[in-house]
Structure formats: structure tokens, C-alpha cells
């Protein structure tokens, strides 16, 4: 059968809400089923696509966490809610899309919620890992890329960000920076406990920013930490410091050029569960002010990290700032230079040198 044309992979608005957003991948669903069948028998529970698991059954505003296992108090005084399993991303994105409809979305909070969500014993499906490695350019190994744990725990953070009263709406949010700290390598056979919370809500010249923290632990030891900084654009912002928009520096000499096709948007959405329509649909992108879809920032970070994979130490912090979006399709230029402490790297437009991403490994 001939390869499908890229236009055939374009998602309609119906697809965005009801189609591919149901779960991360079929492979992950199969992995969860195998894990449950191998454990001690328990009463039948809903599948990951059921509203009960997504916290919306009989609760249109999503104000109750129906799949919670228990509650407590976290080390920073936040209310800690333990979930039975990772939530499915589909209903959460549907809730976020409905939240922009006048009269349907609830009020936004004035501060970050004093709550953290947690889930234990998350397993890695090696077929899903291999698919992620292929999409992002990593070598196929049993060692998890640093960015893969962001994907693995992302549904938990998504649940937090779509909760009632969260101060920044998910639809139209801009991912402006991401910092990942790897304390030690994590292997595919290990099970990871995750918890997530938001902090540091602050004004920005174009709205408000906050940090969503996702922590991965094994056997009570923190092995991985990710901090994603999100910007919620607002027409009447609280001010905040303005950036100095001086002359743009010349881009560094590139070491590689990559052609980024529209399939990058849909393929990464499939393996990551991040189905924000600005990445997967022309219609969705236009609804949020983009003339065409743009690449996921975390795909760009992963692709840069994959290029450095053979040179990465056992433990490190990789920090990136997302600059201008990578339109789909486009050609980008990757550059990297060794420093005494690690690496500095960047991604620019191969056509005009505009910056897409700057980062460092330390």
C-alpha cells in the first residue's frame, strides 16, 4: 500500500475531541492490562477510557477525584491525593476544550492549588518506549531517555492542570521552559512512583506564568525531576518584567540539519498523549492564532537530547528555553558546543536563523 499523504494525517476537530485522544497508545493500554492480570485479583474496575477513571463520572465540572486511593499531607503542606492509576488523557483534553466555551468553563483560581497528585508503580511498556525512541531519534536501549519520564508521568500533570480552579487554562497555554534533572539512570524494567504539583505563579508581560513540577521516585528515592514552565496569555496582564528585545545574535554554526514534517506533530502526540490541537491540526492551530501546526516543544528538546545521547553523563540537568515555535513543515539547524561543565546547544531555523530553542546540559 502506498504511503499516506501528509494531508491524510490531518486531524479534524471531531478527531481532536473524540478520536486519538483516548489513550497514549494501544501498547500502553495493553501493558496496563498485562500488569493487572499478573497482580493479585481485585474487583473489576473501569478501563482507562472510562469517565470514572478520569474523575468526571456524574461530575461534569470534574470537582471530585473518583479514582483516588487515599489522601494525606505532603512534605510541603499540600494536600496529597493518591490515585489508583494514571488517568487517561482523552477526557482531560475534552474537558479542557469545553472549558473555553462561554458558560461551560468554571472560574479560574487566583493562586496555584495547594494539592499534589500521586500515583505509584507505573510500568514501562517496551513497545511504547521503542516507538517514542523512534519518533524522537533516540537509540533503542532499555535505559529511559530523560524526556521519556516526562511523557510517562504527563497524564498526572495533565489531570492537575485541568482541575477546577487551576489558574491557567490548558487550551492555548504556552510551554516556555523545561528543566529535567536525572539523579541516576532509570531502566525500562523499573516501576516509577510519580507525584506532581504546581508552584510559583507569577506575572508576565503577556499574562501569568507558573511551574508544574513532576517527580519520579523508585523505592522512596527521587531519581528524576521535571519542571515545566507554562505561560497563560491574558489580554489584561499583571505586568511583569519586559524582555530586552535587542538585536538578535547571529546563530552558531550548525552541526546537523533536520527536516521536520507534519507527521512529527501527530506522531509525537500519539506517543506522548499530548494532543494539544496546535500541534496536530491546521484548524486547531488557527483557532489559537497559529497559521499552521507547530512542533511540540518537548519533541524539540528530546530531538536535541538524542543528538547528544552518546555524550551524556549518568546524572545531569538539562535545561531549555523554548523561543519561537517550529512550524510544520520546516527545516531546523542543530548546534552544540562542549563547555567545561557540560554542553550548550540550540535549535534555529535553517532558513533565516531565528531561534527555536536554547539549552544546556550540566
WORAVEN-V271210 format. One record per residue. N is the residue number from 1. RES is the residue in one small letter. SS is DSSP state (~ for helix, > for strand, _ for the rest). BURIAL is I if it has 16 or more other ideal C-beta (glycine too) atoms within 10 Angstrom, else O. D_CENTER is the distance of its C-alpha to the mean C-alpha in Angstrom with 1 decimal. Layout:
n=N res=RES ss=SS burial=BURIAL d_center=D_CENTER
n=N res=RES ss=SS burial=BURIAL d_center=D_CENTER
//
This chain:
n=1 res=x ss=_ burial=O d_center=33.3
n=2 res=x ss=_ burial=O d_center=32.3
n=3 res=x ss=_ burial=O d_center=28.7
n=4 res=x ss=_ burial=O d_center=27.1
n=5 res=x ss=_ burial=O d_center=27.0
n=6 res=x ss=~ burial=O d_center=23.7
n=7 res=x ss=~ burial=O d_center=24.8
n=8 res=x ss=~ burial=O d_center=25.0
n=9 res=x ss=~ burial=O d_center=21.3
n=10 res=x ss=_ burial=I d_center=20.9
n=11 res=x ss=_ burial=I d_center=19.5
n=12 res=x ss=_ burial=O d_center=21.6
n=13 res=x ss=~ burial=O d_center=20.7
n=14 res=x ss=~ burial=O d_center=22.0
n=15 res=x ss=~ burial=I d_center=19.7
n=16 res=x ss=~ burial=I d_center=16.7
n=17 res=x ss=~ burial=I d_center=17.9
n=18 res=x ss=~ burial=O d_center=19.7
n=19 res=x ss=_ burial=O d_center=19.0
n=20 res=x ss=_ burial=I d_center=16.1
n=21 res=x ss=_ burial=I d_center=13.8
n=22 res=x ss=_ burial=I d_center=15.9
n=23 res=x ss=_ burial=I d_center=14.1
n=24 res=x ss=_ burial=I d_center=11.7
n=25 res=x ss=_ burial=I d_center=14.9
n=26 res=x ss=~ burial=O d_center=18.6
n=27 res=x ss=~ burial=I d_center=18.6
n=28 res=x ss=~ burial=I d_center=16.4
n=29 res=x ss=~ burial=I d_center=18.6
n=30 res=x ss=~ burial=O d_center=21.6
n=31 res=x ss=~ burial=I d_center=20.5
n=32 res=x ss=~ burial=I d_center=20.3
n=33 res=x ss=~ burial=O d_center=23.7
n=34 res=x ss=~ burial=O d_center=25.2
n=35 res=x ss=~ burial=O d_center=24.1
n=36 res=x ss=~ burial=O d_center=25.7
n=37 res=x ss=~ burial=O d_center=28.8
n=38 res=x ss=~ burial=O d_center=29.4
n=39 res=x ss=_ burial=O d_center=29.2
n=40 res=x ss=_ burial=O d_center=32.0
n=41 res=x ss=_ burial=O d_center=32.7
n=42 res=x ss=_ burial=O d_center=31.4
n=43 res=x ss=_ burial=O d_center=32.0
n=44 res=x ss=_ burial=O d_center=30.2
n=45 res=x ss=_ burial=O d_center=26.9
n=46 res=x ss=_ burial=I d_center=24.8
n=47 res=x ss=_ burial=O d_center=22.4
n=48 res=x ss=_ burial=I d_center=18.6
n=49 res=x ss=_ burial=O d_center=19.3
n=50 res=x ss=_ burial=O d_center=21.8
n=51 res=x ss=~ burial=I d_center=21.6
n=52 res=x ss=~ burial=O d_center=23.0
n=53 res=x ss=~ burial=I d_center=19.9
n=54 res=x ss=~ burial=I d_center=17.7
n=55 res=x ss=_ burial=I d_center=19.9
n=56 res=x ss=_ burial=I d_center=21.6
n=57 res=x ss=_ burial=I d_center=24.8
n=58 res=x ss=_ burial=O d_center=27.7
n=59 res=x ss=_ burial=O d_center=25.6
n=60 res=x ss=_ burial=O d_center=24.5
n=61 res=x ss=_ burial=O d_center=23.1
n=62 res=x ss=_ burial=I d_center=20.9
n=63 res=x ss=_ burial=O d_center=22.8
n=64 res=x ss=_ burial=O d_center=23.4
n=65 res=x ss=_ burial=I d_center=21.3
n=66 res=x ss=_ burial=I d_center=23.5
n=67 res=x ss=_ burial=I d_center=21.9
n=68 res=x ss=> burial=O d_center=22.2
n=69 res=x ss=> burial=O d_center=24.3
n=70 res=x ss=> burial=O d_center=25.6
n=71 res=x ss=> burial=O d_center=25.3
n=72 res=x ss=> burial=O d_center=26.2
n=73 res=x ss=> burial=O d_center=25.8
n=74 res=x ss=_ burial=O d_center=23.4
n=75 res=x ss=_ burial=O d_center=24.7
n=76 res=x ss=_ burial=O d_center=23.9
n=77 res=x ss=_ burial=O d_center=25.6
n=78 res=x ss=_ burial=I d_center=22.7
n=79 res=x ss=> burial=O d_center=23.2
n=80 res=x ss=> burial=I d_center=21.4
n=81 res=x ss=> burial=I d_center=20.7
n=82 res=x ss=> burial=I d_center=20.6
n=83 res=x ss=> burial=I d_center=19.2
n=84 res=x ss=_ burial=I d_center=20.9
n=85 res=x ss=_ burial=I d_center=17.8
n=86 res=x ss=_ burial=I d_center=14.2
n=87 res=x ss=_ burial=I d_center=14.1
n=88 res=x ss=_ burial=I d_center=13.7
n=89 res=x ss=~ burial=I d_center=11.1
n=90 res=x ss=~ burial=I d_center=13.9
n=91 res=x ss=~ burial=I d_center=16.0
n=92 res=x ss=~ burial=I d_center=13.4
n=93 res=x ss=~ burial=I d_center=12.6
n=94 res=x ss=~ burial=I d_center=16.4
n=95 res=x ss=~ burial=I d_center=17.0
n=96 res=x ss=~ burial=I d_center=14.9
n=97 res=x ss=~ burial=I d_center=16.8
n=98 res=x ss=~ burial=O d_center=20.0
n=99 res=x ss=_ burial=I d_center=19.4
n=100 res=x ss=_ burial=O d_center=20.3
n=101 res=x ss=_ burial=O d_center=23.6
n=102 res=x ss=_ burial=O d_center=26.4
n=103 res=x ss=_ burial=O d_center=27.9
n=104 res=x ss=_ burial=O d_center=25.1
n=105 res=x ss=_ burial=I d_center=22.3
n=106 res=x ss=_ burial=O d_center=23.3
n=107 res=x ss=_ burial=O d_center=23.9
n=108 res=x ss=> burial=O d_center=21.4
n=109 res=x ss=_ burial=O d_center=22.0
n=110 res=x ss=_ burial=O d_center=23.5
n=111 res=x ss=_ burial=O d_center=21.6
n=112 res=x ss=_ burial=I d_center=18.6
n=113 res=x ss=_ burial=I d_center=19.4
n=114 res=x ss=_ burial=O d_center=21.3
n=115 res=x ss=> burial=I d_center=19.5
n=116 res=x ss=> burial=I d_center=17.2
n=117 res=x ss=> burial=I d_center=15.9
n=118 res=x ss=> burial=I d_center=16.6
n=119 res=x ss=> burial=I d_center=16.8
n=120 res=x ss=> burial=O d_center=18.9
n=121 res=x ss=> burial=O d_center=19.7
n=122 res=x ss=> burial=I d_center=16.6
n=123 res=x ss=_ burial=I d_center=17.9
n=124 res=x ss=_ burial=I d_center=16.7
n=125 res=x ss=_ burial=I d_center=18.0
n=126 res=x ss=~ burial=O d_center=19.4
n=127 res=x ss=~ burial=O d_center=19.5
n=128 res=x ss=~ burial=I d_center=15.7
n=129 res=x ss=~ burial=I d_center=15.4
n=130 res=x ss=~ burial=I d_center=18.0
n=131 res=x ss=~ burial=I d_center=16.3
n=132 res=x ss=~ burial=I d_center=13.1
n=133 res=x ss=~ burial=I d_center=15.6
n=134 res=x ss=~ burial=O d_center=17.5
n=135 res=x ss=~ burial=I d_center=14.9
n=136 res=x ss=~ burial=I d_center=13.8
n=137 res=x ss=_ burial=I d_center=17.4
n=138 res=x ss=_ burial=I d_center=17.5
n=139 res=x ss=_ burial=O d_center=20.8
n=140 res=x ss=_ burial=O d_center=21.2
n=141 res=x ss=_ burial=O d_center=21.8
n=142 res=x ss=_ burial=O d_center=21.4
n=143 res=x ss=> burial=O d_center=19.7
n=144 res=x ss=_ burial=I d_center=15.9
n=145 res=x ss=_ burial=I d_center=14.2
n=146 res=x ss=~ burial=I d_center=12.7
n=147 res=x ss=~ burial=I d_center=9.2
n=148 res=x ss=~ burial=I d_center=9.8
n=149 res=x ss=~ burial=I d_center=9.8
n=150 res=x ss=~ burial=I d_center=6.3
n=151 res=x ss=~ burial=I d_center=5.9
n=152 res=x ss=~ burial=I d_center=9.0
n=153 res=x ss=~ burial=I d_center=8.5
n=154 res=x ss=~ burial=I d_center=5.3
n=155 res=x ss=~ burial=I d_center=8.2
n=156 res=x ss=~ burial=I d_center=10.1
n=157 res=x ss=~ burial=I d_center=8.2
n=158 res=x ss=~ burial=I d_center=8.1
n=159 res=x ss=~ burial=I d_center=11.7
n=160 res=x ss=~ burial=I d_center=12.5
n=161 res=x ss=~ burial=I d_center=11.3
n=162 res=x ss=_ burial=I d_center=13.4
n=163 res=x ss=_ burial=I d_center=16.3
n=164 res=x ss=_ burial=I d_center=19.6
n=165 res=x ss=> burial=O d_center=20.3
n=166 res=x ss=_ burial=I d_center=16.9
n=167 res=x ss=_ burial=I d_center=18.0
n=168 res=x ss=_ burial=I d_center=15.5
n=169 res=x ss=_ burial=I d_center=15.0
n=170 res=x ss=_ burial=I d_center=11.6
n=171 res=x ss=_ burial=I d_center=13.4
n=172 res=x ss=_ burial=I d_center=13.9
n=173 res=x ss=_ burial=I d_center=11.8
n=174 res=x ss=> burial=I d_center=11.3
n=175 res=x ss=> burial=I d_center=8.9
n=176 res=x ss=> burial=I d_center=11.9
n=177 res=x ss=> burial=I d_center=11.5
n=178 res=x ss=> burial=I d_center=9.8
n=179 res=x ss=> burial=I d_center=12.2
n=180 res=x ss=> burial=I d_center=12.2
n=181 res=x ss=> burial=I d_center=15.5
n=182 res=x ss=> burial=I d_center=16.8
n=183 res=x ss=_ burial=I d_center=20.0
n=184 res=x ss=_ burial=O d_center=21.1
n=185 res=x ss=_ burial=I d_center=20.2
n=186 res=x ss=_ burial=I d_center=18.8
n=187 res=x ss=> burial=O d_center=20.5
n=188 res=x ss=_ burial=I d_center=19.4
n=189 res=x ss=_ burial=O d_center=22.2
n=190 res=x ss=_ burial=I d_center=21.0
n=191 res=x ss=_ burial=O d_center=19.6
n=192 res=x ss=> burial=I d_center=17.0
n=193 res=x ss=> burial=I d_center=17.2
n=194 res=x ss=> burial=I d_center=14.2
n=195 res=x ss=> burial=I d_center=14.5
n=196 res=x ss=> burial=I d_center=12.5
n=197 res=x ss=> burial=I d_center=14.1
n=198 res=x ss=> burial=I d_center=14.2
n=199 res=x ss=> burial=O d_center=16.8
n=200 res=x ss=> burial=O d_center=18.6
n=201 res=x ss=> burial=I d_center=18.7
n=202 res=x ss=> burial=O d_center=20.7
n=203 res=x ss=> burial=O d_center=22.3
n=204 res=x ss=> burial=I d_center=21.4
n=205 res=x ss=_ burial=O d_center=23.8
n=206 res=x ss=_ burial=I d_center=21.7
n=207 res=x ss=> burial=I d_center=20.6
n=208 res=x ss=> burial=I d_center=18.9
n=209 res=x ss=> burial=I d_center=16.1
n=210 res=x ss=> burial=I d_center=14.7
n=211 res=x ss=> burial=I d_center=12.7
n=212 res=x ss=> burial=I d_center=10.3
n=213 res=x ss=> burial=I d_center=11.4
n=214 res=x ss=> burial=I d_center=10.4
n=215 res=x ss=> burial=I d_center=13.4
n=216 res=x ss=> burial=I d_center=14.5
n=217 res=x ss=> burial=I d_center=18.2
n=218 res=x ss=> burial=I d_center=20.9
n=219 res=x ss=_ burial=O d_center=24.3
n=220 res=x ss=_ burial=O d_center=23.8
n=221 res=x ss=> burial=O d_center=22.8
n=222 res=x ss=> burial=O d_center=19.6
n=223 res=x ss=> burial=I d_center=18.5
n=224 res=x ss=> burial=I d_center=15.0
n=225 res=x ss=> burial=I d_center=13.3
n=226 res=x ss=> burial=I d_center=10.2
n=227 res=x ss=> burial=I d_center=10.6
n=228 res=x ss=> burial=I d_center=8.3
n=229 res=x ss=> burial=I d_center=10.9
n=230 res=x ss=> burial=I d_center=10.8
n=231 res=x ss=> burial=I d_center=13.9
n=232 res=x ss=> burial=I d_center=15.5
n=233 res=x ss=> burial=I d_center=18.4
n=234 res=x ss=_ burial=O d_center=21.7
n=235 res=x ss=_ burial=O d_center=25.1
n=236 res=x ss=_ burial=O d_center=27.0
n=237 res=x ss=_ burial=O d_center=25.0
n=238 res=x ss=_ burial=O d_center=26.3
n=239 res=x ss=_ burial=O d_center=27.0
n=240 res=x ss=_ burial=O d_center=25.5
n=241 res=x ss=_ burial=O d_center=26.3
n=242 res=x ss=_ burial=O d_center=26.6
n=243 res=x ss=_ burial=O d_center=25.5
n=244 res=x ss=_ burial=O d_center=28.4
n=245 res=x ss=_ burial=O d_center=28.3
n=246 res=x ss=_ burial=O d_center=30.8
n=247 res=x ss=_ burial=O d_center=31.6
n=248 res=x ss=_ burial=O d_center=28.7
n=249 res=x ss=_ burial=O d_center=29.4
n=250 res=x ss=_ burial=O d_center=30.1
n=251 res=x ss=_ burial=I d_center=27.3
n=252 res=x ss=_ burial=I d_center=28.0
n=253 res=x ss=_ burial=O d_center=29.5
n=254 res=x ss=_ burial=I d_center=27.0
n=255 res=x ss=_ burial=O d_center=27.0
n=256 res=x ss=> burial=O d_center=25.2
n=257 res=x ss=> burial=O d_center=24.5
n=258 res=x ss=> burial=I d_center=21.9
n=259 res=x ss=> burial=O d_center=22.2
n=260 res=x ss=> burial=I d_center=18.9
n=261 res=x ss=_ burial=O d_center=19.8
n=262 res=x ss=_ burial=I d_center=18.5
n=263 res=x ss=~ burial=O d_center=17.7
n=264 res=x ss=~ burial=I d_center=14.8
n=265 res=x ss=~ burial=I d_center=13.0
n=266 res=x ss=~ burial=I d_center=14.0
n=267 res=x ss=~ burial=I d_center=13.9
n=268 res=x ss=~ burial=I d_center=10.3
n=269 res=x ss=~ burial=I d_center=9.5
n=270 res=x ss=~ burial=I d_center=12.0
n=271 res=x ss=~ burial=I d_center=10.8
n=272 res=x ss=~ burial=I d_center=7.0
n=273 res=x ss=_ burial=I d_center=7.9
n=274 res=x ss=_ burial=I d_center=6.0
n=275 res=x ss=_ burial=I d_center=9.5
n=276 res=x ss=_ burial=I d_center=9.8
n=277 res=x ss=~ burial=I d_center=13.4
n=278 res=x ss=~ burial=I d_center=13.5
n=279 res=x ss=~ burial=I d_center=12.2
n=280 res=x ss=~ burial=I d_center=14.3
n=281 res=x ss=_ burial=I d_center=17.5
n=282 res=x ss=~ burial=I d_center=20.3
n=283 res=x ss=~ burial=O d_center=21.2
n=284 res=x ss=~ burial=I d_center=17.8
n=285 res=x ss=~ burial=I d_center=17.4
n=286 res=x ss=~ burial=O d_center=21.0
n=287 res=x ss=~ burial=I d_center=20.5
n=288 res=x ss=_ burial=I d_center=18.2
n=289 res=x ss=_ burial=O d_center=20.5
n=290 res=x ss=_ burial=I d_center=19.4
n=291 res=x ss=_ burial=O d_center=22.3
n=292 res=x ss=_ burial=I d_center=20.1
n=293 res=x ss=_ burial=I d_center=16.6
n=294 res=x ss=> burial=I d_center=14.5
n=295 res=x ss=_ burial=I d_center=12.3
n=296 res=x ss=_ burial=I d_center=8.5
n=297 res=x ss=~ burial=I d_center=8.6
n=298 res=x ss=~ burial=I d_center=6.6
n=299 res=x ss=~ burial=I d_center=9.2
n=300 res=x ss=~ burial=I d_center=11.8
n=301 res=x ss=~ burial=I d_center=11.2
n=302 res=x ss=~ burial=I d_center=11.3
n=303 res=x ss=~ burial=I d_center=14.4
n=304 res=x ss=~ burial=I d_center=16.1
n=305 res=x ss=~ burial=I d_center=15.6
n=306 res=x ss=~ burial=I d_center=17.1
n=307 res=x ss=~ burial=I d_center=20.0
n=308 res=x ss=~ burial=I d_center=20.7
n=309 res=x ss=~ burial=O d_center=20.2
n=310 res=x ss=~ burial=O d_center=24.0
n=311 res=x ss=~ burial=O d_center=24.5
n=312 res=x ss=_ burial=I d_center=22.0
n=313 res=x ss=_ burial=O d_center=23.6
n=314 res=x ss=_ burial=O d_center=23.1
n=315 res=x ss=_ burial=O d_center=21.5
n=316 res=x ss=> burial=I d_center=19.9
n=317 res=x ss=> burial=O d_center=17.5
n=318 res=x ss=> burial=I d_center=15.5
n=319 res=x ss=> burial=I d_center=14.9
n=320 res=x ss=> burial=I d_center=13.9
n=321 res=x ss=> burial=I d_center=14.6
n=322 res=x ss=> burial=I d_center=13.4
n=323 res=x ss=_ burial=I d_center=16.7
n=324 res=x ss=_ burial=O d_center=17.6
n=325 res=x ss=_ burial=I d_center=15.5
n=326 res=x ss=_ burial=I d_center=16.3
n=327 res=x ss=> burial=I d_center=18.2
n=328 res=x ss=_ burial=I d_center=18.5
n=329 res=x ss=_ burial=I d_center=20.9
n=330 res=x ss=> burial=I d_center=21.8
n=331 res=x ss=> burial=O d_center=22.8
n=332 res=x ss=> burial=I d_center=21.3
n=333 res=x ss=> burial=I d_center=23.1
n=334 res=x ss=> burial=I d_center=21.7
n=335 res=x ss=> burial=I d_center=23.8
n=336 res=x ss=> burial=I d_center=23.9
n=337 res=x ss=> burial=O d_center=26.7
n=338 res=x ss=> burial=O d_center=27.6
n=339 res=x ss=_ burial=O d_center=28.5
n=340 res=x ss=_ burial=O d_center=30.5
n=341 res=x ss=_ burial=O d_center=27.4
n=342 res=x ss=_ burial=I d_center=24.9
n=343 res=x ss=> burial=I d_center=23.4
n=344 res=x ss=> burial=I d_center=22.6
n=345 res=x ss=> burial=I d_center=20.8
n=346 res=x ss=> burial=I d_center=19.9
n=347 res=x ss=> burial=I d_center=19.1
n=348 res=x ss=> burial=I d_center=21.5
n=349 res=x ss=> burial=I d_center=22.8
n=350 res=x ss=_ burial=I d_center=25.6
n=351 res=x ss=_ burial=O d_center=27.6
n=352 res=x ss=_ burial=O d_center=28.0
n=353 res=x ss=_ burial=O d_center=26.3
n=354 res=x ss=_ burial=O d_center=23.8
n=355 res=x ss=> burial=I d_center=21.0
n=356 res=x ss=> burial=I d_center=17.4
n=357 res=x ss=> burial=I d_center=16.1
n=358 res=x ss=> burial=I d_center=18.0
n=359 res=x ss=> burial=I d_center=17.3
n=360 res=x ss=> burial=I d_center=19.3
n=361 res=x ss=> burial=I d_center=19.6
n=362 res=x ss=_ burial=O d_center=22.0
//
